[in-house]
Amino acid sequence: MIRLFYAGWLFHLKNLTNSTFFLLIAVLQPVIFASIAFFMFKSGSRGGTLLYAALGAGLMGSWSSTLFGSGGAIQWQRWQGTLEILIAAPAPFLIVLVPLTLATSSIGLYSICATLLWGRLFFGVPLHFVHPFQLAVALPTTVVSLGLMGLLLASTFVLYRHASAFSNLLEYPVWLVTGLLVPLSLLPGWVSWIAWTLAPSWGIRAIRDGAFGGSSAWPEVGMCAALGVAYLVLGSLFLHNFERLARQRATLALT
């Protein structure tokens, strides 16, 4: 099972890195947003502002790659004519799909690394982290939770005929309500209730706490991991229901 999981993750990761579309989303788009933020905050006097913007822009790219990759995961398999084969495979469909969604979120590491490197080389962003160990744990936890959130999206988006358009609709609102664009303290109070259910909001807090200190990142890391488990449970239930209905109605194929 572990070998199947690793092979699937590695295969999909290599496949996605050959896609110009995903590389643009994961690398170019965060660099553009980070550059805009750098120019806006360059004259600021508060320490760590540029690094704060770089980390936010990197996670924005992580969410974009997860949203577009995982949201259309099942639909892509259907278009390619491989969905029936995956469903009929001896391995549970959940084990086949989770490596794909985790691969899309893993590409998000490109976003964080690209924005940090870009900021360091061209804007002199200091890469001094107060709690490097906490940051090293927060990053993979956030990536995994994003991938499991992508699993939940993949299991629900298949119900919508225009899932791609719905994916476009979710990109900017999630950036906003999770605190990637502006602090949540500047938004209405009810936004916090939404943010608590989204892994990126806890992930960016854990990453920033690990980078800047001030408070321990472990509570946010724990919440991020707990949400990932919740996404996995819900995603498995939705996938089971989708597979059952598809078998009954013979709707796996496009024809």
Secondary structure, 3 states (H helix, E strand, C coil): CHHHHHHHHHHHHHHHHCCHHHHHHHHHHHHHHHHHHHHHHCCCCCCCHHHHHHHHHHHHHHHHHHHHHHHCHHHHHHHHCCHHHHHHCCCCHHHHHHHHHHHHHHCHHHHHHHHHHHHHHHHCCCCCCCCHHHHHHHHHHHHHHHHHHHHHHHHHHCCCCCHHHHHHHHHHHHHHHCCCCCCHHHCCCHHHHHHCCCHHHHHHHHHHHHHHCCCCCHHHHHHHHHHHHHHHHHHHHHHHHHHHHHHHHCCCCCC
